[in-house]
Amino acid sequence: MVRARFRTVRLRTQVLLLQVLVLALAFVVAFAIWALRSDTRLRTGFGQRALAIAQVVAAEPGVREQVTRASAVPLPELGRIEADPATVRVQGTVAATRARTGADSIVVADERGIVLAGPDLPASRVSPGGPPGPAAAEEYGTEDGTAWARVPVRALGGDREAGTVDVRLAIEPTATRLAPDLRNAVPVVGAGLLLGVVGALLLARRWRGLTLGLEPADLAELVRGQAAILHGIGQGVVAVDSDGRTTFVNDQAVRLLGITPATGRPIAEIGLTPRVLELFGTLESRPTTATVHDRVVVVVARPVRRDGRDLGAVLIVQDRTDVEALARQLDAVQSMSTVLRAQRHEFANTLHLLSGLLHRGRIGEATRCIDDVLGSGPLGAAAPGIDAVADPYLQAFLAAKAAHARERGAELVLGPDTSVAGTLIDPVDVTTVLGNLLDNALDAVAGTGDPVKRVEVELVQEESTLYIVVADSGPGIAPELVDRIFTEGTSTREPGTVPGGRGVGLALIRQLARARGGDVLLSSPSGGTAVLRGAEFVARIPGVLTVRSAE
C-alpha cells in the first residue's frame, strides 16, 4: 500500500524527497566516518602521549639510580630503602610529573614489581606488588577508555632492565569530544540540505518543462500508444536523429524494405537499397517510386524540426506493388481497347467503301476489296508480320502498340526473325517488360525531327523462354548514362515529365526478368544499322510460354 501511495505522488515531490533523503544520509554517513576516524586518531594520540611521559620519567637519572639500588636490596631489607631520601625524591618527581601532565597514574617499580612511587603511595612508604614484572620493551595502547604506556628503566652503568614505569591517562568520551564539532557542523549541514532542496526544485521544474508537464506514467502510456499506432499503420516508418542513427523502425518498414529493426545504428547500415538511401539523404519530400527486391514502393523523406532545431528525419514508405500490378493489367486492357477502336474505325471505313462501290454497281472492285480484307485482316494491317505470333493476347498488344506508334507519327515493325508458336502463361509480366521497352523506344524516336521514325521489335521463342529485341531510330543512349541506365533514378526524360518519379521503368523490368531467372540488357547504346541507329535492348524471360509438342 505504501508503494502504491508513493507511485501516486508527483514526480517533483518524489525527486525532492529523494534528494533530501540522499543528502541527509550522505551527511550522516560522512559524519559517522569522520567521528570514527577522529576517535581512532585521538586514542592513538593519547597512547603516544602516555608513552612520551613514561619515557621522560624512565630517563630521569634519580629514578634510574634509585630503581637500580632497590633492585639490588633483598626483600627483608626493604625498610632502609623506605627511609632513603632518594626514594622520597623519586616520589616527588613522579607526583610533579603527574600534576604537570595530567596523568591519572604514574607507577615506578623495580624488576620484582616492588612499587617505589605511585599515585596512592605515601612519599615515605615503599609498597610491595604493582605492575607484573619489568617491561620487555616500550609499548602503549588503549583499553576501557584509558590510554596506557609501559617503558623499561635501564640500570646505571649498563643496559640491564632494573624496573618499569607505567603511565595511565583517562581518554575523554567520544560524545563529549565531538559535541562542539557537531554543533559547528549543524549550520553547514543545514546549508547543504537547503542547497539540495533548491537544486531538487530546479531539477523538478526543468523536468516538468522537458516533459510538457507529463508524469512518468503518462509518458510511458504515451510511448506505448505511439508505438502501437506506428506499428499498426499500413505504411512503413523509419526515423533517425540528427546524427543519422535510427530511433524507430516499425514492422511495416521491415517488411517493405527488408531492413533490420535495430535502433541506434547508422542509417547506412540497416540494409536500405542505394536508391532509398539516396532519397533519404536528399530528404526528397515529393513522393518518389522505388523498387525494393520484388516490391514497388513510394518513398517520402521529410526533415523533422522543432523550434528551429534539427531533430532528424523520417522516411515514410507505402507499398505500391498491388497498384502497379493493377496498372499493368489496366494497360493491357487499354491496349485491347485501342485495338478494338482501331478495328472498328477500319471496318467502318471499309464498309463505307463497299457501300459506295455497291451503290455505283462496281461489283468487281467491291469483290477485290473484300478479298483484300479477308487476306490480311485488321491485325495484319495494323502490324505487318504479326501472324508469326500465335498468342492472341500478344497479337492484340502488339497491334495496340502499333496503333499508338502511328498516332505519334512513328512506325512499329516486327523483325524478320519473329517466331512465337506458344501461348503466354504470364501475360502481365511479358507485357510489362515489352511495353516498357516499346514505350521508351517510341519516346526516343518521337523527340527527333527525322522523317523516318521507326521502332523494330523481334520476338523469338526457345522452349518456354521468350527473347525480346527492341531497337529504334532515335538518338541512342548518352555515353555518360550507359553504365547506369538500369539504376533507379537514371532517365533520359526531362524532369517532371513522368508522374511519381523518373528512372524506375528499366530497373523494374530488369527485376521482373531476374525474378524469373532472366535479364534485360542494353546490347547496343547507338549505331545499330543505318535506319535503326538508336539504342537496342535485349530481354530474356524464361518460363512464360507454353511449349507445343511436335505433331
Rosetta blueprint (number, residue, H / E / L):
1 M L
2 V H
3 R H
4 A H
5 R H
6 F H
7 R H
8 T H
9 V L
10 R L
11 L H
12 R H
13 T H
14 Q H
15 V H
16 L H
17 L H
18 L H
19 Q H
20 V H
21 L H
22 V H
23 L H
24 A H
25 L H
26 A H
27 F H
28 V H
29 V H
30 A H
31 F H
32 A H
33 I H
34 W H
35 A H
36 L H
37 R H
38 S H
39 D H
40 T H
41 R H
42 L H
43 R H
44 T H
45 G H
46 F H
47 G H
48 Q H
49 R H
50 A H
51 L H
52 A H
53 I H
54 A H
55 Q H
56 V H
57 V H
58 A H
59 A H
60 E L
61 P H
62 G H
63 V H
64 R H
65 E H
66 Q H
67 V H
68 T H
69 R H
70 A H
71 S H
72 A H
73 V L
74 P L
75 L H
76 P H
77 E H
78 L L
79 G H
80 R H
81 I H
82 E H
83 A L
84 D L
85 P H
86 A H
87 T H
88 V H
89 R H
90 V H
91 Q H
92 G H
93 T H
94 V H
95 A H
96 A H
97 T H
98 R H
99 A H
100 R H
101 T H
102 G L
103 A L
104 D L
105 S E
106 I E
107 V E
108 V E
109 A E
110 D E
111 E L
112 R L
113 G L
114 I L
115 V E
116 L E
117 A E
118 G L
119 P L
120 D L
121 L L
122 P L
123 A L
124 S L
125 R L
126 V L
127 S E
128 P L
129 G L
130 G L
131 P L
132 P L
133 G L
134 P L
135 A L
136 A L
137 A L
138 E L
139 E E
140 Y E
141 G E
142 T E
143 E E
144 D L
145 G L
146 T E
147 A E
148 W E
149 A E
150 R E
151 V E
152 P E
153 V E
154 R E
155 A L
156 L L
157 G L
158 G L
159 D L
160 R L
161 E E
162 A E
163 G E
164 T E
165 V E
166 D E
167 V E
168 R E
169 L E
170 A E
171 I L
172 E L
173 P L
174 T H
175 A H
176 T H
177 R H
178 L H
179 A H
180 P H
181 D H
182 L H
183 R H
184 N H
185 A H
186 V H
187 P H
188 V H
189 V H
190 G H
191 A H
192 G H
193 L H
194 L H
195 L H
196 G H
197 V H
198 V H
199 G H
200 A H
201 L H
202 L H
203 L H
204 A H
205 R H
206 R H
207 W H
208 R H
209 G H
210 L H
211 T L
212 L L
213 G L
214 L L
215 E L
216 P H
217 A H
218 D H
219 L H
220 A H
221 E H
222 L H
223 V H
224 R H
225 G H
226 Q H
227 A H
228 A H
229 I H
230 L H
231 H H
232 G H
233 I L
234 G L
235 Q L
236 G E
237 V E
238 V E
239 A E
240 V E
241 D L
242 S L
243 D L
244 G L
245 R E
246 T E
247 T E
248 F E
249 V E
250 N L
251 D H
252 Q H
253 A H
254 V H
255 R H
256 L H
257 L H
258 G L
259 I L
260 T L
261 P L
262 A L
263 T L
264 G L
265 R L
266 P E
267 I H
268 A H
269 E H
270 I L
271 G L
272 L L
273 T L
274 P H
275 R H
276 V H
277 L H
278 E H
279 L H
280 F H
281 G H
282 T H
283 L L
284 E L
285 S L
286 R L
287 P L
288 T E
289 T E
290 A E
291 T E
292 V E
293 H L
294 D L
295 R E
296 V E
297 V E
298 V E
299 V E
300 V E
301 A E
302 R E
303 P E
304 V E
305 R E
306 R E
307 D L
308 G L
309 R E
310 D E
311 L E
312 G E
313 A E
314 V E
315 L E
316 I E
317 V E
318 Q E
319 D E
320 R L
321 T H
322 D H
323 V H
324 E H
325 A H
326 L H
327 A H
328 R H
329 Q H
330 L H
331 D H
332 A H
333 V H
334 Q H
335 S H
336 M H
337 S H
338 T H
339 V H
340 L H
341 R H
342 A H
343 Q H
344 R H
345 H H
346 E H
347 F H
348 A H
349 N H
350 T H
351 L H
352 H H
353 L H
354 L H
355 S H
356 G H
357 L H
358 L H
359 H H
360 R L
361 G L
362 R L
363 I H
364 G H
365 E H
366 A H
367 T H
368 R H
369 C H
370 I H
371 D H
372 D H
373 V H
374 L H
375 G H
376 S H
377 G H
378 P H
379 L H
380 G H
381 A H
382 A H
383 A L
384 P L
385 G L
386 I H
387 D H
388 A H
389 V E
390 A L
391 D L
392 P H
393 Y H
394 L H
395 Q H
396 A H
397 F H
398 L H
399 A H
400 A H
401 K H
402 A H
403 A H
404 H H
405 A H
406 R H
407 E H
408 R L
409 G L
410 A L
411 E E
412 L E
413 V E
414 L E
415 G L
416 P L
417 D L
418 T L
419 S E
420 V E
421 A L
422 G L
423 T L
424 L E
425 I L
426 D L
427 P H
428 V H
429 D H
430 V H
431 T H
432 T H
433 V H
434 L H
435 G H
436 N H
437 L H
438 L H
439 D H
440 N H
441 A H
442 L H
443 D H
444 A H
445 V H
446 A H
447 G L
448 T L
449 G L
450 D L
451 P L
452 V L
453 K L
454 R E
455 V E
456 E E
457 V E
458 E E
459 L E
460 V E
461 Q E
462 E E
463 E L
464 S L
465 T E
466 L E
467 Y E
468 I E
469 V E
470 V E
471 A E
472 D E
473 S L
474 G L
475 P L
476 G L
477 I L
478 A L
479 P H
480 E H
481 L H
482 V H
483 D H
484 R H
485 I L
486 F L
487 T L
488 E L
489 G L
490 T L
491 S L
492 T L
493 R L
494 E L
495 P L
496 G L
497 T L
498 V L
499 P L
500 G L
501 G L
502 R L
503 G L
504 V L
505 G H
506 L H
507 A H
508 L H
509 I H
510 R H
511 Q H
512 L H
513 A H
514 R H
515 A H
516 R L
517 G L
518 G L
519 D E
520 V E
521 L E
522 L E
523 S E
524 S E
525 P L
526 S L
527 G L
528 G L
529 T L
530 A L
531 V L
532 L L
533 R L
534 G L
535 A L
536 E E
537 F E
538 V E
539 A E
540 R E
541 I E
542 P L
543 G L
544 V L
545 L E
546 T L
547 V L
548 R L
549 S L
550 A L
551 E L
